[in-house]
Amino acid sequence: MTLVKLGIGAYKERFLENWDFCLNNFDVLELQDFIMPDQLDNPKLIDEYLGMLSGFEGEVTLHGPYLNLVPTSIDKRVRGVAEYRYLQAVDAAVKLGARQLVIHSFYDTTTGYSKYDEFWLKENVRFWNTFLPKIKDSGITILLENVYDKLPDTFAKCLEVVDSPQFSSCVDIGHCNCMSSHKPEQWISRVKGHYFHINDNDGTRDGHLVPGKGNIDFHHITKELAGLQLVYLIGEMWDGFAVQLEGLQSLREMIIAQNQIVMR
């Protein structure tokens, strides 16, 4: 049977629209304020979250910074900025009691490199093999999130070559659908993992819709998810928290139904 945990990702400002609902209904809270690198220089934000999370018995995940950070840059000083901010994010995660930190993959074909996927794979492996030993005692697992990534095979190879218990994936279902020609279920089949950002879109842009409002086939997705032992379904939709929870609960029921089909 698949253990399914339901979560929600948002900024503090949005969480405060219905914070008690989130505390009482979700297993996982993904704090996304630290997407903005400058927020890592704001200790007040961490203190505020510590107060807000008092008594919460679920799990906390942090979404790390990504704006203007280039871990695959050929300029070592630019890579150094990314490393500095990621280390700050690990420190913030530790202070907030998180165990998982989402980091964007920075896949950018506009750089003009030929054989870009080979370059991306080589430079990511180099970066993470240097970075991960520096956080070995933190208890934090980095979850690499696909964004503009085209090929699930390249993404999966990065995880396989780095081969660290502190390095896993966050497969964003919406990004798979609108940024890649490979279907979301193909991404799940190849990458596996346990942590998934859930939203829907029409395949042309990252719409952050509730499942069923776009063209993503969640029947095939839940069939793939039912083959995993542990699944985090993290809502990333523009709708209210109650609507997001209902959508995630429906997906959980579909996964359970798939489990029962397999068991028969």
SERO-4910 file (N, C-alpha, C, O; in steps of 0.05 Angstrom, whole numbers):
BEGIN
 pado doro    nc1    nc2    nc3   cac1   cac2   cac3    cc1    cc2    cc3    oc1    oc2    oc3
  Met    A     17    -24      0      0      0      0     17     25      0     39     26     11
  Thr    A      8     46    -13     22     71    -14     13     89      9    -10     94     13
  Leu    A     33     99     24     28    119     44     27    147     31     47    155     19
  Val    A      5    160     33      1    186     20     -1    208     41    -18    207     59
  Lys    A     16    228     38     15    252     56      6    276     39     15    280     17
  Leu    A    -12    292     50    -23    315     36    -10    341     48     -8    344     72
  Gly    A     -2    358     30     11    383     39      3    407     22    -11    404      2
  Ile    A     13    430     30      7    455     17     31    472     17     46    474     36
  Gly    A     36    486     -6     58    505     -8     48    533    -12     30    538    -28
  Ala    A     60    552      3     51    580      1     71    599     15     88    590     30
  Tyr    A     67    625     10     82    645     24     67    651     50     43    645     53
  Lys    A     81    663     70     69    669     96     44    687     93     24    682    106
  Glu    A     46    707     75     23    725     71     -2    709     63    -24    716     73
  Arg    A      2    690     46    -22    674     37    -30    654     59    -54    650     63
  Phe    A    -11    642     72    -18    624     94    -36    637    115    -55    625    125
  Leu    A    -30    663    120    -44    677    141    -73    682    134    -89    690    151
  Glu    A    -81    678    109   -109    681    101   -126    659    115   -149    664    120
  Asn    A   -114    636    120   -129    615    134   -109    595    147   -109    572    141
  Trp    A    -92    606    164    -70    590    176    -80    567    192    -69    545    191
  Asp    A   -101    571    208   -111    550    225   -121    526    208   -118    503    216
  Phe    A   -133    532    186   -143    511    168   -119    494    159   -120    469    158
  Cys    A    -97    507    152    -73    493    142    -62    476    165    -54    453    160
  Leu    A    -60    487    188    -49    472    211    -65    447    217    -54    427    225
  Asn    A    -91    449    214   -109    428    223   -115    407    201   -125    385    207
  Asn    A   -108    413    176   -117    395    154    -95    384    137    -99    364    122
  Phe    A    -71    395    138    -49    385    121    -28    371    138    -22    379    160
  Asp    A    -16    350    126      5    335    139     32    350    136     50    347    152
  Val    A     35    365    114     60    378    107     55    407     99     36    413     84
  Leu    A     71    425    110     70    453    102     96    460     89    118    458    101
  Glu    A     95    469     64    119    477     49    120    508     50    104    521     37
  Leu    A    140    518     64    143    547     67    159    558     44    182    550     39
  Gln    A    147    576     28    158    584      3    170    612      2    179    621    -19
  Asp    A    170    626     24    180    653     25    209    654     17    218    675      6
  Phe    A    224    633     22    253    633     17    260    629    -12    284    626    -19
  Ile    A    240    628    -30    244    629    -58    260    655    -65    277    655    -83
  Met    A    253    676    -51    267    701    -54    293    701    -38    292    700    -13
  Pro    A    316    701    -51    342    699    -36    345    718    -13    356    711      8
  Asp    A    336    743    -16    339    763      5    325    755     31    333    765     52
  Gln    A    304    738     29    290    730     54    308    714     72    303    712     96
  Leu    A    330    703     61    348    687     78    365    705     96    378    696    114
  Asp    A    364    731     90    378    751    107    360    763    128    367    783    141
  Asn    A    336    752    130    315    763    148    309    744    171    290    728    169
  Pro    A    324    745    193    320    726    215    292    730    228    282    711    241
  Lys    A    280    753    225    254    758    236    233    739    224    215    730    238
  Leu    A    236    732    198    217    714    185    218    687    197    197    674    202
  Ile    A    242    677    203    245    651    216    232    651    244    218    632    251
  Asp    A    237    672    259    225    674    285    194    675    284    180    662    300
  Glu    A    184    689    264    154    690    261    143    663    254    123    655    265
  Tyr    A    157    648    237    147    622    230    149    603    254    131    586    258
  Leu    A    170    605    269    173    588    293    149    592    312    139    573    323
  Gly    A    140    616    315    117    622    331     92    611    319     75    599    333
  Met    A     89    614    293     65    604    279     63    574    280     41    563    282
  Leu    A     86    561    279     86    531    277     85    518    304     84    493    306
  Ser    A     85    533    325     83    522    352     59    503    355     36    512    351
  Gly    A     63    479    362     41    460    365     35    444    340     19    425    342
  Phe    A     46    451    317     41    436    293     55    410    294     80    409    298
  Glu    A     41    388    290     53    361    293     60    348    266     69    326    265
  Gly    A     55    363    245     62    352    219     90    358    211    107    365    228
  Glu    A     96    357    185    122    361    174    124    389    161    105    399    150
  Val    A    149    400    163    154    425    149    175    420    128    195    407    132
  Thr    A    170    431    104    189    432     82    195    461     75    177    477     77
  Leu    A    219    467     67    225    493     56    229    492     26    240    473     16
  His    A    219    513     13    226    516    -15    249    536    -16    246    558     -7
  Gly    A    272    527    -26    295    544    -26    295    565    -48    277    566    -64
  Pro    A    316    582    -47    317    605    -66    325    595    -94    338    575    -98
  Tyr    A    316    611   -114    324    604   -142    327    629   -159    342    627   -179
  Leu    A    315    651   -153    316    674   -170    345    684   -172    358    690   -152
  Asn    A    355    686   -197    382    696   -203    404    679   -193    427    688   -192
  Leu    A    398    654   -186    419    635   -177    425    615   -200    407    604   -211
  Val    A    451    611   -206    459    594   -228    480    574   -219    504    579   -222
  Pro    A    472    551   -208    491    532   -198    508    519   -219    528    506   -214
  Thr    A    499    521   -245    514    509   -267    530    529   -282    540    523   -304
  Ser    A    533    553   -272    548    574   -286    577    565   -290    589    551   -274
  Ile    A    589    574   -313    618    569   -317    635    588   -301    659    585   -300
  Asp    A    622    608   -290    636    628   -273    635    618   -244    614    616   -232
  Lys    A    658    611   -232    658    600   -205    647    619   -184    637    611   -164
  Arg    A    650    646   -189    639    665   -170    608    664   -170    595    668   -150
  Val    A    597    661   -194    568    658   -196    558    633   -182    538    633   -168
  Arg    A    573    611   -187    566    586   -173    568    589   -143    553    578   -127
  Gly    A    588    605   -135    592    610   -106    569    624    -93    562    618    -70
  Val    A    556    642   -108    532    656    -97    510    635    -93    496    636    -72
  Ala    A    506    618   -112    485    597   -109    491    579    -85    473    574    -69
  Glu    A    516    571    -83    523    554    -60    518    569    -33    508    557    -15
  Tyr    A    526    594    -32    522    610     -8    493    611      0    486    607     23
  Arg    A    476    617    -19    447    619    -14    435    592     -6    418    590     11
  Tyr    A    444    571    -20    433    544    -13    442    536     15    426    523     30
  Leu    A    466    543     23    475    537     50    459    552     71    452    542     92
  Gln    A    453    577     64    435    593     81    408    580     84    396    579    106
  Ala    A    397    569     61    371    556     62    372    531     79    353    525     93
  Val    A    394    516     77    397    492     94    396    500    124    383    487    140
  Asp    A    410    522    130    410    531    158    382    540    167    374    534    189
  Ala    A    368    553    149    340    561    156    322    537    160    306    536    178
  Ala    A    326    517    143    310    492    145    315    478    172    297    469    185
  Val    A    341    477    180    347    465    206    334    480    229    322    468    247
  Lys    A    335    507    228    323    523    249    293    519    251    281    521    272
  Leu    A    280    514    228    251    511    227    242    482    231    218    476    229
  Gly    A    261    464    235    254    436    239    246    421    214    234    400    215
  Ala    A    254    432    191    248    419    166    269    397    161    291    398    172
  Arg    A    262    378    144    281    357    136    285    356    106    302    341     96
  Gln    A    269    372     91    270    371     62    271    400     52    257    418     62
  Leu    A    288    404     31    291    431     19    289    429    -11    305    416    -24
  Val    A    269    442    -22    264    441    -51    282    462    -65    283    485    -56
  Ile    A    296    453    -86    314    471   -101    308    467   -131    307    445   -140
  His    A    304    489   -145    299    487   -174    324    478   -189    347    483   -180
  Ser    A    319    465   -211    341    451   -225    358    470   -243    380    463   -251
  Phe    A    348    494   -248    360    513   -266    368    500   -292    392    496   -298
  Tyr    A    348    493   -307    351    483   -335    345    506   -354    322    515   -355
  Asp    A    365    515   -369    361    540   -385    375    537   -412    399    542   -414
  Thr    A    360    529   -432    372    525   -458    378    551   -473    391    550   -494
  Thr    A    370    574   -462    375    599   -475    405    607   -473    414    626   -485
  Thr    A    420    591   -457    449    597   -455    463    592   -481    485    602   -485
  Gly    A    452    576   -499    463    573   -526    483    550   -528    495    547   -550
  Tyr    A    487    535   -507    506    513   -508    496    491   -526    472    484   -525
  Ser    A    513    480   -543    505    456   -558    506    432   -539    521    432   -520
  Lys    A    490    413   -545    488    389   -527    482    398   -498    496    390   -480
  Tyr    A    462    415   -495    457    427   -469    452    407   -447    461    410   -425
  Asp    A    437    385   -453    431    366   -432    456    353   -421    458    348   -397
  Glu    A    476    348   -438    501    337   -429    515    357   -410    526    349   -389
  Phe    A    515    382   -418    527    403   -402    512    405   -375    525    406   -354
  Trp    A    485    406   -376    469    409   -351    475    386   -332    479    390   -308
  Leu    A    476    361   -343    481    338   -326    509    339   -313    512    335   -289
  Lys    A    529    345   -329    557    346   -319    560    367   -298    572    362   -277
  Glu    A    549    391   -302    553    413   -284    537    410   -258    545    418   -237
  Asn    A    513    398   -260    497    392   -236    511    372   -219    512    374   -195
  Val    A    521    351   -232    535    330   -216    559    342   -202    564    336   -179
  Arg    A    574    359   -216    597    372   -204    588    389   -180    601    388   -159
  Phe    A    567    405   -184    558    424   -163    549    408   -138    558    414   -116
  Trp    A    531    389   -142    520    375   -119    539    356   -106    537    352    -81
  Asn    A    558    345   -120    578    328   -108    597    345    -90    609    334    -71
  Thr    A    600    370    -96    615    388    -80    599    399    -56    609    402    -34
  Phe    A    573    404    -61    556    416    -41    547    397    -19    549    404      4
  Leu    A    539    373    -27    526    355     -7    544    347     16    534    345     38
  Pro    A    570    343     12    587    337     36    587    360     57    592    355     80
  Lys    A    581    384     48    581    407     66    557    407     84    557    421    104
  Ile    A    536    391     77    512    391     94    507    363    105    484    357    113
  Lys    A    527    346    105    523    318    112    512    314    140    499    294    146
  Asp    A    518    332    158    508    330    186    483    346    191    475    348    215
  Ser    A    471    357    171    448    375    175    422    360    178    403    370    190
  Gly    A    421    335    167    395    321    167    376    330    145    353    322    144
  Ile    A    386    347    127    369    358    106    373    343     80    396    336     72
  Thr    A    351    337     66    352    325     40    344    346     19    323    359     22
  Ile    A    361    349     -1    355    367    -23    336    353    -43    341    331    -51
  Leu    A    314    367    -50    295    357    -69    297    374    -95    288    396    -95
  Leu    A    310    363   -115    314    377   -140    287    378   -156    276    357   -162
  Glu    A    278    402   -162    252    405   -176    256    411   -205    271    429   -213
  Asn    A    242    396   -222    241    402   -251    225    427   -256    204    431   -244
  Val    A    236    444   -273    221    468   -281    219    469   -312    199    460   -323
  Tyr    A    239    479   -325    240    479   -354    252    454   -366    256    452   -390
  Asp    A    258    435   -350    271    411   -358    255    396   -380    230    394   -378
  Lys    A    269    387   -400    255    374   -423    254    344   -421    234    331   -428
  Leu    A    276    331   -411    279    302   -412    280    290   -384    299    295   -369
  Pro    A    261    273   -378    261    260   -352    286    242   -349    295    238   -326
  Asp    A    296    231   -371    320    214   -369    344    229   -359    359    219   -343
  Thr    A    348    253   -370    371    270   -361    368    277   -331    387    275   -316
  Phe    A    344    284   -323    339    292   -296    344    268   -277    357    271   -256
  Ala    A    334    244   -285    338    220   -269    367    212   -267    376    203   -246
  Lys    A    382    216   -289    410    209   -289    426    225   -269    445    216   -256
  Cys    A    418    250   -266    431    268   -246    428    256   -218    448    255   -203
  Leu    A    404    248   -211    399    235   -185    415    210   -182    426    204   -160
  Glu    A    417    194   -203    430    168   -202    460    171   -199    473    156   -184
  Val    A    472    191   -214    501    194   -213    510    206   -187    530    198   -175
  Val    A    495    226   -177    502    237   -151    499    216   -129    516    214   -111
  Asp    A    477    201   -130    473    178   -113    478    183    -83    496    171    -71
  Ser    A    463    201    -72    466    208    -44    439    206    -30    418    213    -42
  Pro    A    438    196     -5    412    195     10    402    223     16    379    226     24
  Gln    A    418    244     12    410    271     17    403    286     -9    401    310    -10
  Phe    A    398    270    -30    392    283    -56    370    267    -69    373    244    -77
  Ser    A    346    279    -72    323    266    -84    309    286   -102    321    306   -111
  Ser    A    284    281   -108    270    297   -128    244    308   -118    232    298    -99
  Cys    A    236    330   -130    209    341   -127    199    344   -156    206    362   -171
  Val    A    182    325   -164    171    326   -191    146    344   -191    126    338   -178
  Asp    A    148    366   -206    125    384   -209    108    375   -233    117    377   -256
  Ile    A     84    366   -227     67    354   -247     59    375   -268     59    369   -292
  Gly    A     54    400   -260     47    421   -278     70    428   -297     66    431   -321
  His    A     94    429   -286    118    435   -303    122    413   -324    129    418   -347
  Cys    A    118    388   -315    121    366   -334    102    370   -358    110    365   -381
  Asn    A     78    379   -353     57    381   -374     62    404   -393     56    401   -417
  Cys    A     72    427   -383     74    450   -400    102    457   -409    106    474   -427
  Met    A    122    444   -397    150    450   -404    164    428   -419    185    432   -430
  Ser    A    152    404   -419    165    381   -430    145    366   -449    121    367   -445
  Ser    A    156    353   -470    139    338   -487    133    310   -476    117    295   -487
  His    A    147    303   -454    142    278   -441    119    281   -420    120    300   -405
  Lys    A    100    263   -420     77    266   -403     85    263   -373    105    250   -367
  Pro    A     70    275   -355     76    273   -327     80    244   -317     98    239   -301
  Glu    A     63    226   -326     66    198   -317     92    186   -327    103    168   -313
  Gln    A    103    195   -349    129    186   -359    151    196   -341    171    183   -336
  Trp    A    148    221   -332    167    232   -312    167    216   -287    189    209   -276
  Ile    A    144    209   -276    142    194   -252    154    166   -255    169    156   -238
  Ser    A    148    154   -278    158    127   -283    188    126   -284    201    107   -274
  Arg    A    201    147   -295    230    148   -297    244    158   -272    265    147   -264
  Val    A    233    179   -261    247    192   -238    240    179   -212    257    179   -193
  Lys    A    216    169   -209    206    158   -184    205    180   -163    190    199   -167
  Gly    A    219    177   -140    218    197   -119    194    193   -102    180    173   -103
  His    A    189    214    -85    166    212    -66    152    238    -63    130    239    -51
  Tyr    A    163    260    -73    153    287    -67    143    300    -93    158    302   -113
  Phe    A    117    308    -94    105    317   -119     90    343   -115     72    345    -97
  His    A     96    363   -131     80    387   -132     56    382   -150     59    374   -173
  Ile    A     32    388   -140      7    381   -154     -7    406   -163    -14    423   -147
  Asn    A    -12    407   -189    -30    427   -201    -35    419   -230    -23    400   -240
  Asp    A    -53    432   -242    -62    426   -270    -57    450   -288    -54    472   -278
  Asn    A    -56    445   -314    -55    467   -333    -64    457   -360    -70    433   -364
  Asp    A    -64    475   -380    -74    467   -407    -51    459   -425    -56    455   -449
  Gly    A    -27    457   -415     -4    449   -431     10    472   -445     32    467   -457
  Thr    A      0    496   -443     13    519   -456     27    537   -436     46    551   -443
  Arg    A     18    537   -411     30    554   -391     25    542   -363      8    525   -360
  Asp    A     41    551   -344     40    540   -317     16    552   -301     20    571   -286
  Gly    A     -7    541   -305    -32    554   -296    -38    550   -266    -55    565   -256
  His    A    -26    531   -253    -31    525   -225    -61    522   -219    -72    534   -200
  Leu    A    -74    505   -235   -102    500   -232   -107    475   -214    -88    460   -209
  Val    A   -131    473   -204   -139    449   -189   -141    425   -209   -149    429   -231
  Pro    A   -132    401   -200   -134    378   -218   -162    375   -229   -182    376   -215
  Gly    A   -163    371   -255   -189    368   -269   -196    393   -285   -214    393   -301
  Lys    A   -183    416   -279   -188    441   -293   -171    445   -317   -175    464   -332
  Gly    A   -151    428   -321   -133    430   -344   -136    405   -361   -157    392   -361
  Asn    A   -114    397   -375   -115    373   -392    -97    351   -382    -92    332   -397
  Ile    A    -87    352   -357    -70    331   -347    -87    307   -340   -108    309   -328
  Asp    A    -78    283   -348    -92    258   -342    -83    247   -315    -63    233   -314
  Phe    A    -98    254   -295    -90    246   -268    -96    216   -262    -87    205   -243
  His    A   -112    204   -280   -116    175   -277    -89    160   -281    -82    142   -266
  His    A    -75    167   -303    -50    155   -308    -29    162   -287    -11    146   -280
  Ile    A    -30    187   -278    -11    196   -257    -15    180   -232      5    171   -220
  Thr    A    -39    177   -222    -44    163   -197    -38    133   -200    -31    120   -181
  Lys    A    -40    123   -224    -32     95   -229     -2     92   -224      6     72   -213
  Glu    A     14    111   -234     43    110   -229     49    115   -199     66    101   -188
  Leu    A     35    134   -187     40    139   -159     34    116   -141     46    112   -120
  Ala    A     14    100   -149      6     77   -133     28     55   -132     27     37   -115
  Gly    A     48     58   -150     70     39   -149     92     47   -130    112     32   -128
  Leu    A     89     70   -117    109     80    -98    101     74    -70     77     73    -64
  Gln    A    120     71    -52    113     65    -24    105     89     -9     87     88      9
  Leu    A    116    113    -16    111    138     -1    107    160    -22    122    163    -40
  Val    A     85    175    -18     79    197    -36     70    222    -21     52    221     -5
  Tyr    A     84    244    -26     76    270    -15     62    284    -38     74    289    -59
  Leu    A     37    292    -34     22    308    -53     20    336    -42      6    341    -23
  Ile    A     35    355    -55     37    382    -45     22    401    -63     30    404    -86
  Gly    A      0    412    -54    -16    430    -70     -1    456    -76      9    469    -59
  Glu    A     -1    463   -102     10    489   -111    -10    500   -131     -5    500   -156
  Met    A    -33    511   -121    -54    520   -138    -62    548   -129    -57    556   -106
  Trp    A    -74    563   -147    -83    590   -141   -108    590   -124   -115    611   -113
  Asp    A   -123    568   -123   -148    567   -108   -144    567    -78   -121    565    -69
  Gly    A   -166    571    -64   -164    571    -35   -156    544    -23   -156    524    -37
  Phe    A   -148    544      2   -137    520     14   -157    497     16   -150    474     12
  Ala    A   -182    504     21   -202    483     23   -206    469     -4   -209    444     -5
  Val    A   -206    485    -25   -210    473    -52   -185    456    -59   -188    435    -71
  Gln    A   -162    466    -52   -137    450    -57   -138    423    -42   -131    403    -53
  Leu    A   -146    425    -17   -147    400      0   -166    380    -13   -160    356    -14
  Glu    A   -189    390    -22   -209    372    -35   -197    358    -59   -201    334    -64
  Gly    A   -182    374    -75   -169    362    -99   -148    341    -92   -147    320   -104
  Leu    A   -132    347    -71   -112    328    -62   -124    303    -51   -115    281    -55
  Gln    A   -146    306    -36   -160    283    -25   -171    265    -47   -171    240    -44
  Ser    A   -180    277    -68   -191    261    -90   -168    245   -103   -172    222   -111
  Leu    A   -145    257   -106   -122    242   -117   -114    220    -98   -107    198   -108
  Arg    A   -114    225    -73   -107    203    -53   -127    180    -56   -118    157    -55
  Glu    A   -152    186    -59   -172    164    -63   -167    149    -89   -170    124    -89
  Met    A   -158    162   -109   -152    149   -135   -127    131   -131   -127    109   -142
  Ile    A   -107    140   -116    -84    123   -111    -92     98    -95    -83     76   -101
  Ile    A   -109    102    -74   -118     79    -58   -133     59    -75   -130     35    -72
  Ala    A   -150     70    -93   -165     52   -111   -146     36   -129   -151     13   -134
  Gln    A   -125     49   -139   -105     35   -155    -91     14   -139    -85     -8   -150
  Asn    A    -85     20   -114    -72     -1    -96    -90    -25    -94    -80    -48    -94
  Gln    A   -116    -20    -91   -134    -42    -87   -137    -59   -112   -140    -84   -110
  Ile    A   -135    -46   -135   -136    -61   -161   -111    -79   -163   -114   -102   -171
  Val    A    -88    -69   -155    -64    -85   -156    -65   -108   -137    -55   -130   -144
  Met    A    -77   -104   -114    -77   -125    -93    -96   -148   -100    -93   -170    -90
  Arg    A   -116   -143   -116   -136   -163   -122   -124   -186   -139   -138   -205   -146
***
